[in-house]
Amino acid sequence: MGSAACPVEECDIFDFMAYHVGMTVLHPGGLWATEKLAEACQISSRSRVLDIACGKGTSAIYLAKRYQCPITGLDIDERLVEQANKLAQRQKVSQQVRFQVGDALNLPFPADAFDVTLSQAFLILVPDKKQAIREAIRVTKPG
């Protein structure tokens, strides 16, 4: 932690939280909030799920274990995706959960590719919130 990595006036919100507050994971509510979100989205074993801004993969791995569904996690930070893939291997869900680098403003998936698209504490991080939401809707099947 320390200001050498990112001066306060130049940090984006993620770097500020990581370097100055000591929070490397932005996950308000923890897995309790993840479970409530999953219930609201009616996730089941048949759901194909996209977790946008998955970070280290904690929520995606939890959902894969809980619901036995295939999950794709996407994050713009290569280091976080690498950590997520290692965690999935350690948790023995790497066949079910796949993590990749990508931009939420230009999702690398076709239209209607997922049954459920979710994210937690993500919109605060992106400059074009409308575009991020449009992209999430685009890759999610209607209904």
Contacts in CASP RR format, 6 or more apart in sequence:
PFRMAT RR
TARGET T0000
AUTHOR 0000-0000-0000
METHOD contacts of the structure
MODEL  1
MGSAACPVEECDIFDFMAYHVGMTVLHPGGLWATEKLAEACQISSRSRVL
DIACGKGTSAIYLAKRYQCPITGLDIDERLVEQANKLAQRQKVSQQVRFQ
VGDALNLPFPADAFDVTLSQAFLILVPDKKQAIREAIRVTKPG
1 18 0 8 1.000
1 19 0 8 1.000
1 20 0 8 1.000
1 22 0 8 1.000
2 19 0 8 1.000
2 20 0 8 1.000
3 19 0 8 1.000
3 20 0 8 1.000
5 15 0 8 1.000
5 19 0 8 1.000
6 15 0 8 1.000
6 16 0 8 1.000
6 19 0 8 1.000
6 20 0 8 1.000
8 16 0 8 1.000
8 20 0 8 1.000
11 19 0 8 1.000
11 20 0 8 1.000
12 125 0 8 1.000
13 124 0 8 1.000
13 125 0 8 1.000
14 26 0 8 1.000
14 77 0 8 1.000
14 125 0 8 1.000
17 23 0 8 1.000
17 24 0 8 1.000
17 26 0 8 1.000
18 24 0 8 1.000
24 56 0 8 1.000
25 55 0 8 1.000
25 56 0 8 1.000
25 58 0 8 1.000
26 120 0 8 1.000
26 121 0 8 1.000
26 124 0 8 1.000
26 125 0 8 1.000
27 33 0 8 1.000
27 34 0 8 1.000
27 58 0 8 1.000
27 59 0 8 1.000
27 120 0 8 1.000
27 121 0 8 1.000
28 120 0 8 1.000
28 121 0 8 1.000
31 58 0 8 1.000
31 59 0 8 1.000
31 62 0 8 1.000
33 120 0 8 1.000
34 59 0 8 1.000
34 62 0 8 1.000
34 63 0 8 1.000
34 120 0 8 1.000
35 62 0 8 1.000
35 66 0 8 1.000
37 118 0 8 1.000
37 120 0 8 1.000
38 63 0 8 1.000
38 66 0 8 1.000
38 67 0 8 1.000
38 118 0 8 1.000
41 47 0 8 1.000
41 116 0 8 1.000
41 118 0 8 1.000
42 116 0 8 1.000
43 49 0 8 1.000
43 63 0 8 1.000
43 67 0 8 1.000
43 69 0 8 1.000
43 116 0 8 1.000
44 67 0 8 1.000
44 69 0 8 1.000
45 67 0 8 1.000
45 68 0 8 1.000
45 69 0 8 1.000
46 69 0 8 1.000
46 115 0 8 1.000
47 67 0 8 1.000
47 69 0 8 1.000
47 115 0 8 1.000
47 116 0 8 1.000
48 69 0 8 1.000
48 70 0 8 1.000
48 72 0 8 1.000
48 113 0 8 1.000
48 114 0 8 1.000
48 115 0 8 1.000
48 116 0 8 1.000
49 60 0 8 1.000
49 63 0 8 1.000
49 69 0 8 1.000
49 70 0 8 1.000
49 71 0 8 1.000
49 72 0 8 1.000
49 114 0 8 1.000
49 115 0 8 1.000
49 116 0 8 1.000
49 117 0 8 1.000
49 118 0 8 1.000
50 71 0 8 1.000
50 72 0 8 1.000
50 73 0 8 1.000
50 74 0 8 1.000
50 107 0 8 1.000
50 109 0 8 1.000
50 113 0 8 1.000
50 114 0 8 1.000
50 116 0 8 1.000
50 117 0 8 1.000
50 118 0 8 1.000
50 136 0 8 1.000
50 139 0 8 1.000
50 140 0 8 1.000
51 57 0 8 1.000
51 59 0 8 1.000
51 60 0 8 1.000
51 63 0 8 1.000
51 71 0 8 1.000
51 72 0 8 1.000
51 73 0 8 1.000
51 74 0 8 1.000
51 118 0 8 1.000
51 119 0 8 1.000
52 73 0 8 1.000
52 74 0 8 1.000
52 104 0 8 1.000
52 107 0 8 1.000
52 117 0 8 1.000
52 118 0 8 1.000
52 119 0 8 1.000
52 122 0 8 1.000
52 132 0 8 1.000
52 136 0 8 1.000
53 74 0 8 1.000
53 75 0 8 1.000
53 76 0 8 1.000
53 104 0 8 1.000
53 119 0 8 1.000
53 120 0 8 1.000
53 121 0 8 1.000
53 122 0 8 1.000
53 125 0 8 1.000
54 60 0 8 1.000
54 73 0 8 1.000
54 74 0 8 1.000
54 75 0 8 1.000
54 80 0 8 1.000
54 81 0 8 1.000
54 84 0 8 1.000
54 99 0 8 1.000
55 75 0 8 1.000
55 77 0 8 1.000
55 80 0 8 1.000
55 81 0 8 1.000
55 83 0 8 1.000
55 84 0 8 1.000
56 80 0 8 1.000
56 83 0 8 1.000
56 84 0 8 1.000
56 87 0 8 1.000
57 73 0 8 1.000
57 80 0 8 1.000
57 83 0 8 1.000
57 84 0 8 1.000
57 87 0 8 1.000
57 88 0 8 1.000
57 97 0 8 1.000
57 99 0 8 1.000
58 87 0 8 1.000
59 120 0 8 1.000
60 71 0 8 1.000
60 72 0 8 1.000
60 73 0 8 1.000
60 84 0 8 1.000
60 88 0 8 1.000
60 97 0 8 1.000
60 99 0 8 1.000
61 84 0 8 1.000
61 87 0 8 1.000
61 88 0 8 1.000
61 91 0 8 1.000
61 93 0 8 1.000
61 97 0 8 1.000
63 69 0 8 1.000
63 71 0 8 1.000
64 70 0 8 1.000
64 71 0 8 1.000
64 93 0 8 1.000
64 96 0 8 1.000
64 97 0 8 1.000
65 91 0 8 1.000
65 93 0 8 1.000
68 96 0 8 1.000
69 96 0 8 1.000
70 96 0 8 1.000
70 97 0 8 1.000
70 98 0 8 1.000
71 96 0 8 1.000
71 97 0 8 1.000
71 98 0 8 1.000
72 97 0 8 1.000
72 98 0 8 1.000
72 99 0 8 1.000
72 100 0 8 1.000
72 109 0 8 1.000
72 114 0 8 1.000
73 84 0 8 1.000
73 97 0 8 1.000
73 98 0 8 1.000
73 99 0 8 1.000
73 100 0 8 1.000
74 99 0 8 1.000
74 100 0 8 1.000
74 101 0 8 1.000
74 102 0 8 1.000
74 104 0 8 1.000
74 107 0 8 1.000
74 108 0 8 1.000
75 81 0 8 1.000
75 84 0 8 1.000
75 99 0 8 1.000
75 101 0 8 1.000
75 102 0 8 1.000
76 101 0 8 1.000
76 102 0 8 1.000
76 103 0 8 1.000
76 104 0 8 1.000
77 101 0 8 1.000
78 101 0 8 1.000
81 99 0 8 1.000
81 100 0 8 1.000
81 101 0 8 1.000
84 99 0 8 1.000
85 94 0 8 1.000
85 99 0 8 1.000
88 94 0 8 1.000
88 97 0 8 1.000
88 99 0 8 1.000
100 108 0 8 1.000
102 108 0 8 1.000
104 119 0 8 1.000
104 122 0 8 1.000
104 126 0 8 1.000
104 132 0 8 1.000
104 135 0 8 1.000
104 136 0 8 1.000
105 126 0 8 1.000
105 128 0 8 1.000
105 131 0 8 1.000
105 132 0 8 1.000
105 135 0 8 1.000
106 135 0 8 1.000
107 135 0 8 1.000
107 136 0 8 1.000
107 138 0 8 1.000
107 139 0 8 1.000
109 139 0 8 1.000
110 139 0 8 1.000
111 138 0 8 1.000
111 139 0 8 1.000
112 139 0 8 1.000
112 140 0 8 1.000
112 141 0 8 1.000
112 142 0 8 1.000
113 139 0 8 1.000
114 139 0 8 1.000
114 140 0 8 1.000
114 141 0 8 1.000
115 140 0 8 1.000
115 141 0 8 1.000
116 140 0 8 1.000
117 136 0 8 1.000
117 137 0 8 1.000
117 139 0 8 1.000
117 140 0 8 1.000
119 136 0 8 1.000
122 132 0 8 1.000
123 129 0 8 1.000
123 132 0 8 1.000
123 133 0 8 1.000
126 132 0 8 1.000
END
